Amino acid sequence: MLAEELAAIAAAGAGALVQAAGTDAWTGIRDRVSHLFGREQEQRTSESLDLTLTALEHANPSSELAQVRARQAVYWQVRFEDLLNSLAAEQQQLAVVQLREVIEGMRQSGSPSDHLSISGDVSVRATHGSVAGVLLTGDIHIENPLQPGSERG
């Protein structure tokens, strides 16, 4: 499997995992991910997953949560990439299937694995002939910034 494909599945798995934290889907995702890493790493992985959950639960939603989610997603993406790259081709294919099942499990659980709540700036760019897009749904609140020197009334 190409490195780009492995990176993409690792990123998707990491995103699904971070989005699952604190939801009804967490226990199932936690168990599947621990199993994915195998018996030798199962305990360490379970402990890392517990630390991820704790970090996300204790992050201040208004000031820290986005950064903590991003850090945890990067951490798990690297863990997934390292795992996938360490496996022989046949084992790697099986692990990719299992990771895709984790991602699909999140989608089917109704958890927002493919949704993102953003507080702050959003920038969407397409480069090198690619296409980018954003679908906005639900409540969207846009406030105009204050003009320099004006006071909020």
Backbone as CSV, one residue per row, in Angstrom:
resi,resn,N_x,N_y,N_z,CA_x,CA_y,CA_z,C_x,C_y,C_z
1,MET,0.849,-1.173,0.000,0.000,0.000,0.000,0.898,1.240,0.000
2,LEU,0.503,2.259,-0.724,1.294,3.478,-0.822,1.333,4.240,0.499
3,ALA,2.427,4.928,0.720,2.594,5.701,1.958,1.487,6.735,2.113
4,GLU,1.071,7.345,1.008,0.004,8.358,1.068,-1.316,7.743,1.522
5,GLU,-1.595,6.538,1.054,-2.815,5.849,1.454,-2.781,5.505,2.943
6,LEU,-1.626,5.044,3.394,-1.483,4.719,4.817,-1.628,5.964,5.675
7,ALA,-1.035,7.067,5.231,-1.154,8.326,5.975,-2.602,8.779,6.029
8,ALA,-3.323,8.630,4.924,-4.724,9.061,4.885,-5.596,8.228,5.823
9,ILE,-5.413,6.907,5.816,-6.212,6.056,6.698,-5.827,6.294,8.150
10,ALA,-4.549,6.545,8.413,-4.108,6.849,9.780,-4.720,8.160,10.260
11,ALA,-4.753,9.164,9.401,-5.343,10.457,9.769,-6.845,10.328,10.010
12,ALA,-7.518,9.573,9.156,-8.958,9.371,9.334,-9.248,8.611,10.620
13,GLY,-8.438,7.599,10.898,-8.609,6.846,12.137,-8.366,7.703,13.364
14,ALA,-7.336,8.529,13.305,-7.035,9.424,14.424,-8.169,10.420,14.643
15,GLY,-8.683,10.965,13.549,-9.795,11.907,13.666,-11.027,11.264,14.268
16,ALA,-11.343,10.048,13.824,-12.502,9.333,14.367,-12.311,9.033,15.846
17,LEU,-11.107,8.624,16.203,-10.815,8.304,17.602,-10.996,9.534,18.491
18,VAL,-10.430,10.656,18.085,-10.520,11.880,18.895,-11.963,12.356,18.990
19,GLN,-12.702,12.253,17.902,-14.105,12.661,17.935,-14.947,11.724,18.808
20,ALA,-14.539,10.466,18.929,-15.297,9.495,19.726,-15.131,9.714,21.223
21,ALA,-14.031,10.324,21.617,-13.751,10.496,23.053,-14.913,11.189,23.748
22,GLY,-15.391,10.564,24.801,-16.469,11.139,25.588,-17.862,10.853,25.051
23,THR,-17.969,10.115,23.941,-19.277,9.773,23.390,-19.646,8.348,23.775
24,ASP,-20.874,7.955,23.428,-21.315,6.589,23.680,-20.490,5.570,22.910
25,ALA,-19.874,6.009,21.823,-19.084,5.101,20.992,-17.690,4.845,21.562
26,TRP,-17.268,5.599,22.563,-15.882,5.537,23.033,-15.435,4.148,23.462
27,THR,-16.226,3.457,24.257,-15.796,2.161,24.785,-15.524,1.175,23.654
28,GLY,-16.409,1.126,22.679,-16.200,0.230,21.542,-14.985,0.618,20.725
29,ILE,-14.814,1.915,20.476,-13.663,2.395,19.716,-12.381,2.088,20.483
30,ARG,-12.396,2.355,21.783,-11.223,2.107,22.633,-10.809,0.643,22.559
31,ASP,-11.786,-0.250,22.678,-11.490,-1.682,22.643,-10.950,-2.114,21.277
32,ARG,-11.550,-1.595,20.208,-11.108,-1.965,18.858,-9.689,-1.465,18.590
33,VAL,-9.411,-0.243,19.006,-8.080,0.319,18.769,-7.042,-0.433,19.590
34,SER,-7.351,-0.737,20.843,-6.412,-1.511,21.675,-6.121,-2.863,21.030
35,HIS,-7.164,-3.503,20.542,-7.002,-4.810,19.880,-6.186,-4.674,18.601
36,LEU,-6.385,-3.597,17.866,-5.654,-3.359,16.618,-4.140,-3.378,16.838
37,PHE,-3.701,-2.843,17.965,-2.268,-2.780,18.238,-1.688,-4.114,18.712
38,GLY,-2.530,-5.071,18.979,-2.048,-6.406,19.325,-1.785,-6.577,20.806
39,ARG,-1.656,-7.839,21.193,-1.486,-8.184,22.604,-0.267,-7.540,23.250
40,GLU,0.823,-7.481,22.506,2.057,-6.942,23.074,1.927,-5.466,23.450
41,GLN,1.114,-4.735,22.714,0.972,-3.297,22.963,-0.407,-2.921,23.512
42,GLU,-1.255,-3.919,23.761,-2.639,-3.646,24.149,-2.742,-2.826,25.441
43,GLN,-1.975,-3.190,26.460,-2.031,-2.470,27.734,-1.553,-1.027,27.565
44,ARG,-0.423,-0.848,26.891,0.112,0.498,26.655,-0.865,1.341,25.848
45,THR,-1.477,0.717,24.843,-2.435,1.437,24.009,-3.663,1.823,24.819
46,SER,-4.153,0.926,25.650,-5.308,1.237,26.497,-5.009,2.416,27.425
47,GLU,-3.815,2.412,27.989,-3.416,3.517,28.859,-3.320,4.831,28.077
48,SER,-2.786,4.781,26.869,-2.697,5.978,26.029,-4.082,6.490,25.658
49,LEU,-4.989,5.571,25.374,-6.369,5.969,25.054,-7.034,6.623,26.259
50,ASP,-6.789,6.083,27.445,-7.340,6.686,28.664,-6.779,8.095,28.870
51,LEU,-5.494,8.278,28.587,-4.886,9.613,28.705,-5.483,10.585,27.694
52,THR,-5.768,10.084,26.497,-6.416,10.919,25.482,-7.778,11.380,25.978
53,LEU,-8.563,10.459,26.482,-9.888,10.801,26.988,-9.789,11.817,28.118
54,THR,-8.880,11.594,29.040,-8.707,12.509,30.168,-8.304,13.900,29.691
55,ALA,-7.363,13.961,28.766,-6.911,15.263,28.245,-8.061,16.019,27.591
56,LEU,-8.869,15.317,26.820,-9.992,15.975,26.140,-11.087,16.385,27.118
57,GLU,-11.340,15.554,28.110,-12.380,15.880,29.095,-11.989,17.066,29.968
58,HIS,-10.703,17.234,30.223,-10.255,18.310,31.101,-9.867,19.590,30.363
59,ALA,-9.908,19.570,29.055,-9.564,20.768,28.279,-10.689,21.787,28.379
60,ASN,-10.314,23.036,28.549,-11.285,24.122,28.585,-11.871,24.298,27.186
61,PRO,-13.194,24.094,27.027,-13.798,24.156,25.695,-13.594,25.492,24.978
62,SER,-13.526,26.554,25.716,-13.421,27.855,25.052,-11.993,28.260,24.730
63,SER,-11.009,27.635,25.370,-9.646,28.095,25.116,-8.647,27.005,24.738
64,GLU,-8.900,25.768,25.114,-7.896,24.718,24.918,-8.349,23.547,24.056
65,LEU,-9.630,23.306,23.972,-10.128,22.056,23.399,-9.639,21.823,21.968
66,ALA,-9.685,22.832,21.132,-9.247,22.663,19.738,-7.774,22.263,19.677
67,GLN,-6.949,22.884,20.507,-5.526,22.550,20.517,-5.285,21.145,21.050
68,VAL,-5.996,20.767,22.078,-5.832,19.426,22.649,-6.297,18.380,21.639
69,ARG,-7.430,18.634,20.977,-7.892,17.705,19.938,-6.849,17.554,18.835
70,ALA,-6.299,18.671,18.400,-5.296,18.634,17.327,-4.066,17.841,17.759
71,ARG,-3.586,18.082,18.987,-2.415,17.346,19.480,-2.700,15.856,19.571
72,GLN,-3.882,15.511,20.088,-4.237,14.095,20.219,-4.393,13.445,18.850
73,ALA,-4.960,14.156,17.900,-5.115,13.607,16.551,-3.758,13.341,15.913
74,VAL,-2.830,14.262,16.086,-1.480,14.059,15.542,-0.816,12.865,16.218
75,TYR,-0.943,12.789,17.540,-0.355,11.665,18.286,-0.868,10.331,17.740
76,TRP,-2.188,10.212,17.589,-2.757,8.946,17.142,-2.481,8.688,15.671
77,GLN,-2.406,9.730,14.869,-2.042,9.521,13.473,-0.646,8.918,13.381
78,VAL,0.279,9.450,14.153,1.651,8.917,14.152,1.654,7.473,14.653
79,ARG,0.914,7.201,15.721,0.850,5.820,16.242,0.302,4.865,15.192
80,PHE,-0.784,5.282,14.507,-1.372,4.423,13.479,-0.408,4.233,12.300
81,GLU,0.232,5.314,11.866,1.191,5.207,10.759,2.347,4.279,11.133
82,ASP,2.883,4.461,12.331,3.986,3.601,12.775,3.553,2.131,12.790
83,LEU,2.365,1.883,13.305,1.854,0.511,13.341,1.738,-0.048,11.930
84,LEU,1.072,0.669,11.050,0.848,0.174,9.689,2.161,-0.047,8.940
85,ASN,3.100,0.858,9.123,4.388,0.735,8.442,5.252,-0.397,8.995
86,SER,4.967,-0.846,10.201,5.770,-1.906,10.818,5.295,-3.303,10.430
87,LEU,4.168,-3.394,9.765,3.570,-4.695,9.467,3.941,-5.194,8.077
88,ALA,4.007,-6.505,7.943,4.172,-7.128,6.629,2.899,-6.869,5.821
89,ALA,2.988,-6.989,4.515,1.898,-6.604,3.610,0.546,-7.219,3.988
90,GLU,0.515,-8.504,4.264,-0.749,-9.175,4.586,-1.330,-8.655,5.907
91,GLN,-0.470,-8.524,6.923,-0.910,-7.998,8.214,-1.340,-6.539,8.081
92,GLN,-0.620,-5.797,7.246,-0.944,-4.393,7.029,-2.347,-4.251,6.431
93,GLN,-2.668,-5.087,5.451,-3.993,-5.049,4.836,-5.087,-5.341,5.869
94,LEU,-4.840,-6.310,6.727,-5.806,-6.648,7.775,-5.970,-5.474,8.740
95,ALA,-4.871,-4.846,9.121,-4.930,-3.704,10.035,-5.668,-2.525,9.396
96,VAL,-5.459,-2.305,8.108,-6.171,-1.230,7.398,-7.672,-1.502,7.416
97,VAL,-8.065,-2.741,7.172,-9.483,-3.107,7.218,-10.041,-2.843,8.612
98,GLN,-9.305,-3.224,9.640,-9.768,-3.016,11.014,-9.865,-1.520,11.343
99,LEU,-8.918,-0.736,10.874,-8.960,0.699,11.123,-10.132,1.335,10.383
100,ARG,-10.384,0.885,9.172,-11.558,1.382,8.443,-12.852,1.019,9.166
101,GLU,-12.891,-0.143,9.800,-14.065,-0.545,10.584,-14.264,0.385,11.780
102,VAL,-13.167,0.813,12.387,-13.253,1.784,13.488,-13.876,3.078,12.972
103,ILE,-13.400,3.551,11.839,-13.912,4.795,11.261,-15.389,4.640,10.905
104,GLU,-15.727,3.554,10.258,-17.123,3.311,9.873,-18.006,3.160,11.106
105,GLY,-17.479,2.541,12.140,-18.228,2.415,13.388,-18.580,3.763,13.976
106,MET,-17.674,4.701,13.863,-17.958,6.061,14.334,-19.057,6.703,13.500
107,ARG,-18.995,6.534,12.217,-20.016,7.129,11.336,-21.383,6.546,11.627
108,GLN,-21.451,5.243,11.846,-22.720,4.585,12.092,-23.266,4.872,13.481
109,SER,-22.390,5.239,14.409,-22.836,5.493,15.780,-23.547,6.825,15.908
110,GLY,-23.479,7.635,14.863,-24.094,8.953,14.928,-23.193,9.977,15.571
111,SER,-21.993,9.577,15.916,-21.045,10.515,16.484,-20.458,11.368,15.374
112,PRO,-20.031,12.563,15.704,-19.625,13.517,14.669,-18.220,13.304,14.131
113,SER,-17.906,12.088,13.645,-16.557,11.857,13.142,-16.274,12.628,11.871
114,ASP,-17.336,12.951,11.134,-17.114,13.699,9.908,-17.616,15.134,10.034
115,HIS,-17.790,15.589,11.257,-18.218,16.950,11.522,-17.199,17.618,12.426
116,LEU,-17.185,18.908,12.380,-16.221,19.649,13.172,-16.889,20.886,13.726
117,SER,-16.736,21.115,14.979,-17.219,22.335,15.606,-16.046,23.288,15.721
118,ILE,-16.214,24.476,15.174,-15.095,25.414,15.120,-15.460,26.700,15.830
119,SER,-14.569,27.141,16.648,-14.684,28.451,17.270,-13.421,29.206,16.890
120,GLY,-13.532,30.085,15.945,-12.353,30.809,15.469,-12.367,30.921,13.964
121,ASP,-11.223,31.107,13.381,-11.093,31.301,11.939,-11.110,29.971,11.195
122,VAL,-11.637,30.005,9.990,-11.636,28.848,9.106,-11.021,29.283,7.790
123,SER,-10.105,28.500,7.300,-9.475,28.776,6.014,-9.472,27.489,5.210
124,VAL,-10.060,27.534,4.020,-10.107,26.370,3.146,-9.405,26.760,1.857
125,ARG,-8.395,26.000,1.474,-7.598,26.324,0.291,-7.441,25.111,-0.596
126,ALA,-7.417,25.367,-1.883,-7.116,24.323,-2.863,-5.838,24.733,-3.580
127,THR,-4.878,23.817,-3.635,-3.614,24.119,-4.295,-3.291,23.037,-5.310
128,HIS,-2.449,23.370,-6.235,-1.947,22.420,-7.231,-3.069,21.690,-7.972
129,GLY,-4.099,22.440,-8.345,-5.180,21.857,-9.122,-6.170,21.031,-8.328
130,SER,-6.087,21.057,-7.005,-7.023,20.287,-6.191,-8.317,21.080,-5.992
131,VAL,-9.276,20.460,-5.361,-10.566,21.081,-5.092,-10.801,21.042,-3.593
132,ALA,-11.307,22.133,-3.048,-11.622,22.179,-1.620,-13.032,22.706,-1.458
133,GLY,-13.698,22.273,-0.428,-15.052,22.751,-0.178,-15.419,22.593,1.274
134,VAL,-16.461,23.288,1.660,-16.973,23.223,3.022,-18.490,23.169,2.942
135,LEU,-19.098,22.304,3.704,-20.532,22.234,3.816,-20.890,22.737,5.199
136,LEU,-21.639,23.802,5.259,-22.060,24.378,6.529,-23.497,23.971,6.793
137,THR,-23.735,23.368,7.957,-25.082,22.968,8.333,-25.316,23.353,9.782
138,GLY,-26.552,23.339,10.188,-26.869,23.653,11.577,-26.837,25.144,11.828
139,ASP,-26.701,25.501,13.074,-26.674,26.911,13.458,-25.310,27.497,13.153
140,ILE,-25.336,28.566,12.408,-24.106,29.265,12.071,-24.262,30.702,12.551
141,HIS,-23.337,31.129,13.365,-23.376,32.476,13.913,-22.126,33.215,13.473
142,ILE,-22.342,34.309,12.764,-21.225,35.114,12.303,-21.403,36.509,12.863
143,GLU,-20.403,36.964,13.574,-20.441,38.310,14.132,-19.461,39.185,13.383
144,ASN,-19.878,40.392,13.106,-18.980,41.346,12.477,-18.023,41.881,13.523
145,PRO,-16.768,42.001,13.165,-15.804,42.541,14.131,-16.055,44.022,14.356
146,LEU,-15.650,44.485,15.505,-15.771,45.901,15.825,-14.765,46.694,15.000
147,GLN,-15.154,47.875,14.649,-14.231,48.781,13.963,-13.227,49.291,14.984
148,PRO,-11.999,49.512,14.572,-11.000,50.035,15.515,-11.506,51.316,16.175
149,GLY,-11.370,51.385,17.476,-11.759,52.576,18.232,-13.210,52.585,18.660
150,SER,-14.037,51.639,18.169,-15.447,51.633,18.583,-15.590,50.811,19.859
151,GLU,-16.658,51.041,20.561,-16.903,50.315,21.808,-18.131,49.438,21.628
152,ARG,-18.115,48.310,22.278,-19.266,47.399,22.234,-20.362,47.991,23.102
153,GLY,-21.566,47.999,22.558,-22.677,48.626,23.271,-23.579,47.707,23.940
